[in-house]
Amino acid sequence: MFPSREMAEKELEIAGQLNHGLWTEHSINVGVSAQIIAEKCTNLNPDKAYALGLLHDIGRRYGISARRHVLYMIFFPI
């Protein structure tokens, strides 16, 4: 099961209240970008792409952790 747009937006809002920062704006930009990309593809669901883009950094609700961003780990592995 994937979260709806509304569920993802609510979770991001709660997370932003728990850990303020620019990461929430970044997550919104990722969600919108994912939606736009999905709209241009015939086999992707734009609502699902938006919701998952919003939630891609949701672990930050608990603050900065030792885990690095996925792309950083791909390009700069340990």
PyMOL Python script that loads the backbone (N, CA, C, O; Angstrom):
from pymol import cmd

cmd.read_pdbstr("""\
ATOM      1  N   MET A   1       0.837  -1.179   0.000  1.00  0.00           N
ATOM      2  CA  MET A   1       0.000   0.000   0.000  1.00  0.00           C
ATOM      3  C   MET A   1       0.884   1.246   0.000  1.00  0.00           C
ATOM      4  O   MET A   1       1.878   1.322   0.722  1.00  0.00           O
ATOM      5  N   PHE A   2       0.505   2.203  -0.812  1.00  0.00           N
ATOM      6  CA  PHE A   2       1.214   3.468  -0.871  1.00  0.00           C
ATOM      7  C   PHE A   2       0.358   4.548  -0.224  1.00  0.00           C
ATOM      8  O   PHE A   2      -0.869   4.490  -0.301  1.00  0.00           O
ATOM      9  N   PRO A   3       0.986   5.530   0.411  1.00  0.00           N
ATOM     10  CA  PRO A   3       0.212   6.618   1.007  1.00  0.00           C
ATOM     11  C   PRO A   3      -0.408   7.498  -0.073  1.00  0.00           C
ATOM     12  O   PRO A   3       0.146   7.658  -1.160  1.00  0.00           O
ATOM     13  N   SER A   4      -1.555   8.059   0.247  1.00  0.00           N
ATOM     14  CA  SER A   4      -2.183   9.020  -0.667  1.00  0.00           C
ATOM     15  C   SER A   4      -1.402  10.332  -0.595  1.00  0.00           C
ATOM     16  O   SER A   4      -0.553  10.519   0.277  1.00  0.00           O
ATOM     17  N   ARG A   5      -1.703  11.226  -1.520  1.00  0.00           N
ATOM     18  CA  ARG A   5      -1.088  12.559  -1.502  1.00  0.00           C
ATOM     19  C   ARG A   5      -1.347  13.238  -0.159  1.00  0.00           C
ATOM     20  O   ARG A   5      -0.449  13.822   0.448  1.00  0.00           O
ATOM     21  N   GLU A   6      -2.594  13.146   0.283  1.00  0.00           N
ATOM     22  CA  GLU A   6      -2.992  13.809   1.524  1.00  0.00           C
ATOM     23  C   GLU A   6      -2.257  13.228   2.729  1.00  0.00           C
ATOM     24  O   GLU A   6      -1.810  13.971   3.603  1.00  0.00           O
ATOM     25  N   MET A   7      -2.131  11.905   2.777  1.00  0.00           N
ATOM     26  CA  MET A   7      -1.419  11.265   3.884  1.00  0.00           C
ATOM     27  C   MET A   7       0.048  11.687   3.893  1.00  0.00           C
ATOM     28  O   MET A   7       0.604  11.987   4.949  1.00  0.00           O
ATOM     29  N   ALA A   8       0.673  11.712   2.719  1.00  0.00           N
ATOM     30  CA  ALA A   8       2.082  12.100   2.624  1.00  0.00           C
ATOM     31  C   ALA A   8       2.280  13.549   3.049  1.00  0.00           C
ATOM     32  O   ALA A   8       3.229  13.865   3.767  1.00  0.00           O
ATOM     33  N   GLU A   9       1.383  14.432   2.605  1.00  0.00           N
ATOM     34  CA  GLU A   9       1.476  15.842   2.984  1.00  0.00           C
ATOM     35  C   GLU A   9       1.338  16.021   4.490  1.00  0.00           C
ATOM     36  O   GLU A   9       2.053  16.821   5.093  1.00  0.00           O
ATOM     37  N   LYS A  10       0.421  15.279   5.091  1.00  0.00           N
ATOM     38  CA  LYS A  10       0.208  15.369   6.540  1.00  0.00           C
ATOM     39  C   LYS A  10       1.429  14.858   7.301  1.00  0.00           C
ATOM     40  O   LYS A  10       1.852  15.471   8.282  1.00  0.00           O
ATOM     41  N   GLU A  11       1.997  13.732   6.849  1.00  0.00           N
ATOM     42  CA  GLU A  11       3.184  13.185   7.509  1.00  0.00           C
ATOM     43  C   GLU A  11       4.366  14.144   7.411  1.00  0.00           C
ATOM     44  O   GLU A  11       5.113  14.312   8.374  1.00  0.00           O
ATOM     45  N   LEU A  12       4.535  14.771   6.252  1.00  0.00           N
ATOM     46  CA  LEU A  12       5.621  15.736   6.096  1.00  0.00           C
ATOM     47  C   LEU A  12       5.396  16.954   6.988  1.00  0.00           C
ATOM     48  O   LEU A  12       6.342  17.494   7.562  1.00  0.00           O
ATOM     49  N   GLU A  13       4.153  17.380   7.101  1.00  0.00           N
ATOM     50  CA  GLU A  13       3.837  18.509   7.981  1.00  0.00           C
ATOM     51  C   GLU A  13       4.192  18.178   9.431  1.00  0.00           C
ATOM     52  O   GLU A  13       4.817  18.987  10.117  1.00  0.00           O
ATOM     53  N   ILE A  14       3.800  17.007   9.894  1.00  0.00           N
ATOM     54  CA  ILE A  14       4.116  16.577  11.263  1.00  0.00           C
ATOM     55  C   ILE A  14       5.623  16.493  11.455  1.00  0.00           C
ATOM     56  O   ILE A  14       6.156  16.956  12.463  1.00  0.00           O
ATOM     57  N   ALA A  15       6.308  15.900  10.481  1.00  0.00           N
ATOM     58  CA  ALA A  15       7.759  15.758  10.566  1.00  0.00           C
ATOM     59  C   ALA A  15       8.443  17.123  10.626  1.00  0.00           C
ATOM     60  O   ALA A  15       9.411  17.305  11.363  1.00  0.00           O
ATOM     61  N   GLY A  16       7.938  18.077   9.850  1.00  0.00           N
ATOM     62  CA  GLY A  16       8.504  19.420   9.861  1.00  0.00           C
ATOM     63  C   GLY A  16       8.328  20.113  11.198  1.00  0.00           C
ATOM     64  O   GLY A  16       9.163  20.929  11.589  1.00  0.00           O
ATOM     65  N   GLN A  17       7.260  19.800  11.897  1.00  0.00           N
ATOM     66  CA  GLN A  17       7.046  20.367  13.229  1.00  0.00           C
ATOM     67  C   GLN A  17       7.994  19.745  14.253  1.00  0.00           C
ATOM     68  O   GLN A  17       8.419  20.407  15.201  1.00  0.00           O
ATOM     69  N   LEU A  18       8.319  18.476  14.053  1.00  0.00           N
ATOM     70  CA  LEU A  18       9.233  17.789  14.963  1.00  0.00           C
ATOM     71  C   LEU A  18      10.685  18.184  14.728  1.00  0.00           C
ATOM     72  O   LEU A  18      11.474  18.245  15.671  1.00  0.00           O
ATOM     73  N   ASN A  19      11.038  18.451  13.479  1.00  0.00           N
ATOM     74  CA  ASN A  19      12.411  18.822  13.130  1.00  0.00           C
ATOM     75  C   ASN A  19      12.353  19.893  12.049  1.00  0.00           C
ATOM     76  O   ASN A  19      12.281  19.593  10.857  1.00  0.00           O
ATOM     77  N   HIS A  20      12.386  21.131  12.484  1.00  0.00           N
ATOM     78  CA  HIS A  20      12.316  22.262  11.553  1.00  0.00           C
ATOM     79  C   HIS A  20      13.549  22.288  10.662  1.00  0.00           C
ATOM     80  O   HIS A  20      14.637  21.883  11.073  1.00  0.00           O
ATOM     81  N   GLY A  21      13.368  22.761   9.457  1.00  0.00           N
ATOM     82  CA  GLY A  21      14.515  22.914   8.572  1.00  0.00           C
ATOM     83  C   GLY A  21      14.112  22.957   7.112  1.00  0.00           C
ATOM     84  O   GLY A  21      12.961  22.712   6.750  1.00  0.00           O
ATOM     85  N   LEU A  22      15.087  23.272   6.292  1.00  0.00           N
ATOM     86  CA  LEU A  22      14.854  23.382   4.856  1.00  0.00           C
ATOM     87  C   LEU A  22      14.606  22.032   4.191  1.00  0.00           C
ATOM     88  O   LEU A  22      14.212  21.981   3.026  1.00  0.00           O
ATOM     89  N   TRP A  23      14.831  20.947   4.911  1.00  0.00           N
ATOM     90  CA  TRP A  23      14.639  19.624   4.328  1.00  0.00           C
ATOM     91  C   TRP A  23      13.188  19.399   3.914  1.00  0.00           C
ATOM     92  O   TRP A  23      12.928  18.640   2.980  1.00  0.00           O
ATOM     93  N   THR A  24      12.232  20.049   4.596  1.00  0.00           N
ATOM     94  CA  THR A  24      10.830  19.856   4.211  1.00  0.00           C
ATOM     95  C   THR A  24      10.548  20.531   2.869  1.00  0.00           C
ATOM     96  O   THR A  24       9.818  19.981   2.044  1.00  0.00           O
ATOM     97  N   GLU A  25      11.111  21.704   2.646  1.00  0.00           N
ATOM     98  CA  GLU A  25      10.944  22.377   1.353  1.00  0.00           C
ATOM     99  C   GLU A  25      11.606  21.555   0.249  1.00  0.00           C
ATOM    100  O   GLU A  25      11.067  21.431  -0.851  1.00  0.00           O
ATOM    101  N   HIS A  26      12.754  21.006   0.547  1.00  0.00           N
ATOM    102  CA  HIS A  26      13.446  20.116  -0.396  1.00  0.00           C
ATOM    103  C   HIS A  26      12.546  18.926  -0.746  1.00  0.00           C
ATOM    104  O   HIS A  26      12.446  18.546  -1.913  1.00  0.00           O
ATOM    105  N   SER A  27      11.901  18.347   0.245  1.00  0.00           N
ATOM    106  CA  SER A  27      11.031  17.196   0.006  1.00  0.00           C
ATOM    107  C   SER A  27       9.834  17.564  -0.867  1.00  0.00           C
ATOM    108  O   SER A  27       9.410  16.769  -1.706  1.00  0.00           O
ATOM    109  N   ILE A  28       9.297  18.749  -0.676  1.00  0.00           N
ATOM    110  CA  ILE A  28       8.193  19.211  -1.528  1.00  0.00           C
ATOM    111  C   ILE A  28       8.683  19.356  -2.967  1.00  0.00           C
ATOM    112  O   ILE A  28       7.992  18.952  -3.903  1.00  0.00           O
ATOM    113  N   ASN A  29       9.873  19.932  -3.146  1.00  0.00           N
ATOM    114  CA  ASN A  29      10.427  20.075  -4.495  1.00  0.00           C
ATOM    115  C   ASN A  29      10.658  18.722  -5.155  1.00  0.00           C
ATOM    116  O   ASN A  29      10.417  18.568  -6.352  1.00  0.00           O
ATOM    117  N   VAL A  30      11.119  17.745  -4.390  1.00  0.00           N
ATOM    118  CA  VAL A  30      11.328  16.397  -4.928  1.00  0.00           C
ATOM    119  C   VAL A  30       9.984  15.789  -5.317  1.00  0.00           C
ATOM    120  O   VAL A  30       9.869  15.162  -6.370  1.00  0.00           O
ATOM    121  N   GLY A  31       8.969  15.970  -4.478  1.00  0.00           N
ATOM    122  CA  GLY A  31       7.646  15.437  -4.789  1.00  0.00           C
ATOM    123  C   GLY A  31       7.062  16.024  -6.060  1.00  0.00           C
ATOM    124  O   GLY A  31       6.539  15.293  -6.902  1.00  0.00           O
ATOM    125  N   VAL A  32       7.147  17.325  -6.203  1.00  0.00           N
ATOM    126  CA  VAL A  32       6.627  17.988  -7.401  1.00  0.00           C
ATOM    127  C   VAL A  32       7.420  17.545  -8.632  1.00  0.00           C
ATOM    128  O   VAL A  32       6.840  17.288  -9.687  1.00  0.00           O
ATOM    129  N   SER A  33       8.735  17.457  -8.499  1.00  0.00           N
ATOM    130  CA  SER A  33       9.568  17.013  -9.623  1.00  0.00           C
ATOM    131  C   SER A  33       9.227  15.583 -10.028  1.00  0.00           C
ATOM    132  O   SER A  33       9.131  15.276 -11.216  1.00  0.00           O
ATOM    133  N   ALA A  34       9.045  14.714  -9.042  1.00  0.00           N
ATOM    134  CA  ALA A  34       8.691  13.323  -9.336  1.00  0.00           C
ATOM    135  C   ALA A  34       7.338  13.242 -10.038  1.00  0.00           C
ATOM    136  O   ALA A  34       7.157  12.437 -10.952  1.00  0.00           O
ATOM    137  N   GLN A  35       6.402  14.065  -9.617  1.00  0.00           N
ATOM    138  CA  GLN A  35       5.083  14.090 -10.254  1.00  0.00           C
ATOM    139  C   GLN A  35       5.198  14.514 -11.712  1.00  0.00           C
ATOM    140  O   GLN A  35       4.601  13.892 -12.591  1.00  0.00           O
ATOM    141  N   ILE A  36       5.964  15.570 -11.973  1.00  0.00           N
ATOM    142  CA  ILE A  36       6.124  16.067 -13.346  1.00  0.00           C
ATOM    143  C   ILE A  36       6.770  15.003 -14.233  1.00  0.00           C
ATOM    144  O   ILE A  36       6.347  14.800 -15.371  1.00  0.00           O
ATOM    145  N   ILE A  37       7.777  14.337 -13.720  1.00  0.00           N
ATOM    146  CA  ILE A  37       8.419  13.268 -14.487  1.00  0.00           C
ATOM    147  C   ILE A  37       7.413  12.153 -14.766  1.00  0.00           C
ATOM    148  O   ILE A  37       7.319  11.670 -15.894  1.00  0.00           O
ATOM    149  N   ALA A  38       6.665  11.745 -13.748  1.00  0.00           N
ATOM    150  CA  ALA A  38       5.698  10.654 -13.908  1.00  0.00           C
ATOM    151  C   ALA A  38       4.605  11.010 -14.911  1.00  0.00           C
ATOM    152  O   ALA A  38       4.123  10.140 -15.636  1.00  0.00           O
ATOM    153  N   GLU A  39       4.215  12.273 -14.959  1.00  0.00           N
ATOM    154  CA  GLU A  39       3.184  12.703 -15.913  1.00  0.00           C
ATOM    155  C   GLU A  39       3.655  12.546 -17.356  1.00  0.00           C
ATOM    156  O   GLU A  39       2.840  12.418 -18.268  1.00  0.00           O
ATOM    157  N   LYS A  40       4.948  12.556 -17.557  1.00  0.00           N
ATOM    158  CA  LYS A  40       5.499  12.437 -18.901  1.00  0.00           C
ATOM    159  C   LYS A  40       5.791  10.982 -19.280  1.00  0.00           C
ATOM    160  O   LYS A  40       6.220  10.702 -20.400  1.00  0.00           O
ATOM    161  N   CYS A  41       5.562  10.072 -18.358  1.00  0.00           N
ATOM    162  CA  CYS A  41       5.792   8.648 -18.605  1.00  0.00           C
ATOM    163  C   CYS A  41       4.447   7.923 -18.646  1.00  0.00           C
ATOM    164  O   CYS A  41       3.541   8.242 -17.875  1.00  0.00           O
ATOM    165  N   THR A  42       4.323   6.977 -19.521  1.00  0.00           N
ATOM    166  CA  THR A  42       3.042   6.282 -19.662  1.00  0.00           C
ATOM    167  C   THR A  42       2.820   5.213 -18.594  1.00  0.00           C
ATOM    168  O   THR A  42       1.684   4.789 -18.380  1.00  0.00           O
ATOM    169  N   ASN A  43       3.874   4.774 -17.926  1.00  0.00           N
ATOM    170  CA  ASN A  43       3.733   3.671 -16.984  1.00  0.00           C
ATOM    171  C   ASN A  43       3.936   4.070 -15.521  1.00  0.00           C
ATOM    172  O   ASN A  43       4.123   3.199 -14.672  1.00  0.00           O
ATOM    173  N   LEU A  44       3.904   5.354 -15.214  1.00  0.00           N
ATOM    174  CA  LEU A  44       4.082   5.816 -13.838  1.00  0.00           C
ATOM    175  C   LEU A  44       2.855   6.566 -13.353  1.00  0.00           C
ATOM    176  O   LEU A  44       2.179   7.248 -14.124  1.00  0.00           O
ATOM    177  N   ASN A  45       2.580   6.431 -12.076  1.00  0.00           N
ATOM    178  CA  ASN A  45       1.442   7.092 -11.451  1.00  0.00           C
ATOM    179  C   ASN A  45       1.915   8.410 -10.826  1.00  0.00           C
ATOM    180  O   ASN A  45       2.692   8.386  -9.871  1.00  0.00           O
ATOM    181  N   PRO A  46       1.466   9.553 -11.342  1.00  0.00           N
ATOM    182  CA  PRO A  46       1.928  10.844 -10.819  1.00  0.00           C
ATOM    183  C   PRO A  46       1.620  11.066  -9.337  1.00  0.00           C
ATOM    184  O   PRO A  46       2.436  11.649  -8.624  1.00  0.00           O
ATOM    185  N   ASP A  47       0.459  10.611  -8.863  1.00  0.00           N
ATOM    186  CA  ASP A  47       0.124  10.789  -7.445  1.00  0.00           C
ATOM    187  C   ASP A  47       1.048   9.974  -6.556  1.00  0.00           C
ATOM    188  O   ASP A  47       1.486  10.444  -5.506  1.00  0.00           O
ATOM    189  N   LYS A  48       1.339   8.762  -6.976  1.00  0.00           N
ATOM    190  CA  LYS A  48       2.240   7.898  -6.209  1.00  0.00           C
ATOM    191  C   LYS A  48       3.655   8.485  -6.214  1.00  0.00           C
ATOM    192  O   LYS A  48       4.327   8.493  -5.182  1.00  0.00           O
ATOM    193  N   ALA A  49       4.103   8.971  -7.363  1.00  0.00           N
ATOM    194  CA  ALA A  49       5.429   9.569  -7.463  1.00  0.00           C
ATOM    195  C   ALA A  49       5.542  10.795  -6.548  1.00  0.00           C
ATOM    196  O   ALA A  49       6.555  10.978  -5.872  1.00  0.00           O
ATOM    197  N   TYR A  50       4.513  11.620  -6.529  1.00  0.00           N
ATOM    198  CA  TYR A  50       4.488  12.807  -5.673  1.00  0.00           C
ATOM    199  C   TYR A  50       4.588  12.407  -4.202  1.00  0.00           C
ATOM    200  O   TYR A  50       5.409  12.943  -3.458  1.00  0.00           O
ATOM    201  N   ALA A  51       3.748  11.466  -3.794  1.00  0.00           N
ATOM    202  CA  ALA A  51       3.719  11.048  -2.387  1.00  0.00           C
ATOM    203  C   ALA A  51       5.065  10.469  -1.962  1.00  0.00           C
ATOM    204  O   ALA A  51       5.572  10.794  -0.889  1.00  0.00           O
ATOM    205  N   LEU A  52       5.638   9.618  -2.796  1.00  0.00           N
ATOM    206  CA  LEU A  52       6.921   9.010  -2.440  1.00  0.00           C
ATOM    207  C   LEU A  52       8.053  10.033  -2.471  1.00  0.00           C
ATOM    208  O   LEU A  52       8.990   9.943  -1.677  1.00  0.00           O
ATOM    209  N   GLY A  53       7.975  10.992  -3.370  1.00  0.00           N
ATOM    210  CA  GLY A  53       8.963  12.071  -3.377  1.00  0.00           C
ATOM    211  C   GLY A  53       8.901  12.895  -2.099  1.00  0.00           C
ATOM    212  O   GLY A  53       9.933  13.261  -1.536  1.00  0.00           O
ATOM    213  N   LEU A  54       7.688  13.185  -1.645  1.00  0.00           N
ATOM    214  CA  LEU A  54       7.535  13.935  -0.388  1.00  0.00           C
ATOM    215  C   LEU A  54       8.170  13.201   0.783  1.00  0.00           C
ATOM    216  O   LEU A  54       8.761  13.817   1.670  1.00  0.00           O
ATOM    217  N   LEU A  55       8.043  11.884   0.775  1.00  0.00           N
ATOM    218  CA  LEU A  55       8.459  11.091   1.927  1.00  0.00           C
ATOM    219  C   LEU A  55       9.879  10.538   1.826  1.00  0.00           C
ATOM    220  O   LEU A  55      10.310   9.791   2.705  1.00  0.00           O
ATOM    221  N   HIS A  56      10.608  10.888   0.777  1.00  0.00           N
ATOM    222  CA  HIS A  56      11.914  10.260   0.574  1.00  0.00           C
ATOM    223  C   HIS A  56      12.905  10.538   1.699  1.00  0.00           C
ATOM    224  O   HIS A  56      13.819   9.740   1.905  1.00  0.00           O
ATOM    225  N   ASP A  57      12.762  11.622   2.422  1.00  0.00           N
ATOM    226  CA  ASP A  57      13.653  11.953   3.547  1.00  0.00           C
ATOM    227  C   ASP A  57      12.909  11.964   4.882  1.00  0.00           C
ATOM    228  O   ASP A  57      13.348  12.626   5.821  1.00  0.00           O
ATOM    229  N   ILE A  58      11.810  11.255   4.980  1.00  0.00           N
ATOM    230  CA  ILE A  58      10.941  11.346   6.156  1.00  0.00           C
ATOM    231  C   ILE A  58      11.649  10.950   7.449  1.00  0.00           C
ATOM    232  O   ILE A  58      11.218  11.342   8.533  1.00  0.00           O
ATOM    233  N   GLY A  59      12.720  10.187   7.348  1.00  0.00           N
ATOM    234  CA  GLY A  59      13.478   9.828   8.545  1.00  0.00           C
ATOM    235  C   GLY A  59      14.080  11.023   9.253  1.00  0.00           C
ATOM    236  O   GLY A  59      14.462  10.927  10.419  1.00  0.00           O
ATOM    237  N   ARG A  60      14.170  12.140   8.568  1.00  0.00           N
ATOM    238  CA  ARG A  60      14.711  13.353   9.192  1.00  0.00           C
ATOM    239  C   ARG A  60      13.770  13.925  10.249  1.00  0.00           C
ATOM    240  O   ARG A  60      14.137  14.845  10.980  1.00  0.00           O
ATOM    241  N   ARG A  61      12.588  13.391  10.327  1.00  0.00           N
ATOM    242  CA  ARG A  61      11.679  13.867  11.373  1.00  0.00           C
ATOM    243  C   ARG A  61      12.302  13.685  12.750  1.00  0.00           C
ATOM    244  O   ARG A  61      11.950  14.387  13.697  1.00  0.00           O
ATOM    245  N   TYR A  62      13.227  12.743  12.853  1.00  0.00           N
ATOM    246  CA  TYR A  62      13.902  12.477  14.127  1.00  0.00           C
ATOM    247  C   TYR A  62      15.255  13.155  14.215  1.00  0.00           C
ATOM    248  O   TYR A  62      16.008  12.903  15.156  1.00  0.00           O
ATOM    249  N   GLY A  63      15.581  14.009  13.257  1.00  0.00           N
ATOM    250  CA  GLY A  63      16.850  14.717  13.258  1.00  0.00           C
ATOM    251  C   GLY A  63      17.819  14.093  12.277  1.00  0.00           C
ATOM    252  O   GLY A  63      17.481  13.162  11.546  1.00  0.00           O
ATOM    253  N   ILE A  64      19.020  14.618  12.274  1.00  0.00           N
ATOM    254  CA  ILE A  64      20.055  14.118  11.375  1.00  0.00           C
ATOM    255  C   ILE A  64      20.587  12.822  11.959  1.00  0.00           C
ATOM    256  O   ILE A  64      20.882  12.734  13.151  1.00  0.00           O
ATOM    257  N   SER A  65      20.704  11.829  11.111  1.00  0.00           N
ATOM    258  CA  SER A  65      21.197  10.526  11.577  1.00  0.00           C
ATOM    259  C   SER A  65      22.523  10.204  10.900  1.00  0.00           C
ATOM    260  O   SER A  65      23.023  10.970  10.077  1.00  0.00           O
ATOM    261  N   ALA A  66      23.060   9.089  11.257  1.00  0.00           N
ATOM    262  CA  ALA A  66      24.323   8.650  10.672  1.00  0.00           C
ATOM    263  C   ALA A  66      24.142   8.174   9.237  1.00  0.00           C
ATOM    264  O   ALA A  66      25.119   8.048   8.499  1.00  0.00           O
ATOM    265  N   ARG A  67      22.925   7.914   8.841  1.00  0.00           N
ATOM    266  CA  ARG A  67      22.672   7.443   7.483  1.00  0.00           C
ATOM    267  C   ARG A  67      22.777   8.611   6.513  1.00  0.00           C
ATOM    268  O   ARG A  67      22.252   9.697   6.761  1.00  0.00           O
ATOM    269  N   ARG A  68      23.461   8.366   5.412  1.00  0.00           N
ATOM    270  CA  ARG A  68      23.609   9.402   4.400  1.00  0.00           C
ATOM    271  C   ARG A  68      22.568   9.228   3.311  1.00  0.00           C
ATOM    272  O   ARG A  68      21.954   8.168   3.182  1.00  0.00           O
ATOM    273  N   HIS A  69      22.382  10.262   2.544  1.00  0.00           N
ATOM    274  CA  HIS A  69      21.424  10.235   1.447  1.00  0.00           C
ATOM    275  C   HIS A  69      21.821   9.150   0.453  1.00  0.00           C
ATOM    276  O   HIS A  69      23.010   8.919   0.232  1.00  0.00           O
ATOM    277  N   VAL A  70      20.854   8.495  -0.136  1.00  0.00           N
ATOM    278  CA  VAL A  70      21.102   7.368  -1.027  1.00  0.00           C
ATOM    279  C   VAL A  70      22.049   7.727  -2.169  1.00  0.00           C
ATOM    280  O   VAL A  70      22.984   6.977  -2.450  1.00  0.00           O
ATOM    281  N   LEU A  71      21.823   8.855  -2.828  1.00  0.00           N
ATOM    282  CA  LEU A  71      22.690   9.234  -3.943  1.00  0.00           C
ATOM    283  C   LEU A  71      24.114   9.478  -3.479  1.00  0.00           C
ATOM    284  O   LEU A  71      25.064   9.135  -4.183  1.00  0.00           O
ATOM    285  N   TYR A  72      24.271  10.059  -2.313  1.00  0.00           N
ATOM    286  CA  TYR A  72      25.604  10.281  -1.788  1.00  0.00           C
ATOM    287  C   TYR A  72      26.320   8.951  -1.593  1.00  0.00           C
ATOM    288  O   TYR A  72      27.516   8.837  -1.860  1.00  0.00           O
ATOM    289  N   MET A  73      25.586   7.948  -1.129  1.00  0.00           N
ATOM    290  CA  MET A  73      26.189   6.635  -0.906  1.00  0.00           C
ATOM    291  C   MET A  73      26.570   5.966  -2.220  1.00  0.00           C
ATOM    292  O   MET A  73      27.536   5.205  -2.270  1.00  0.00           O
ATOM    293  N   ILE A  74      25.824   6.241  -3.280  1.00  0.00           N
ATOM    294  CA  ILE A  74      26.154   5.647  -4.579  1.00  0.00           C
ATOM    295  C   ILE A  74      27.430   6.265  -5.136  1.00  0.00           C
ATOM    296  O   ILE A  74      28.318   5.554  -5.606  1.00  0.00           O
ATOM    297  N   PHE A  75      27.520   7.589  -5.081  1.00  0.00           N
ATOM    298  CA  PHE A  75      28.653   8.277  -5.675  1.00  0.00           C
ATOM    299  C   PHE A  75      29.887   8.346  -4.778  1.00  0.00           C
ATOM    300  O   PHE A  75      31.007   8.473  -5.271  1.00  0.00           O
ATOM    301  N   PHE A  76      29.685   8.264  -3.477  1.00  0.00           N
ATOM    302  CA  PHE A  76      30.787   8.345  -2.540  1.00  0.00           C
ATOM    303  C   PHE A  76      30.683   7.220  -1.516  1.00  0.00           C
ATOM    304  O   PHE A  76      30.494   7.484  -0.329  1.00  0.00           O
ATOM    305  N   PRO A  77      30.802   5.977  -1.955  1.00  0.00           N
ATOM    306  CA  PRO A  77      30.664   4.853  -1.016  1.00  0.00           C
ATOM    307  C   PRO A  77      31.787   4.854   0.028  1.00  0.00           C
ATOM    308  O   PRO A  77      32.853   5.436  -0.175  1.00  0.00           O
ATOM    309  N   ILE A  78      31.519   4.205   1.110  1.00  0.00           N
ATOM    310  CA  ILE A  78      32.491   4.111   2.204  1.00  0.00           C
ATOM    311  C   ILE A  78      33.707   3.329   1.739  1.00  0.00           C
ATOM    312  O   ILE A  78      34.647   3.134   2.510  1.00  0.00           O
TER     313      ILE A  78
END
""", "prot")
cmd.dss("prot")
cmd.show_as("cartoon", "prot")
cmd.util.cbc("prot")
cmd.orient("prot")
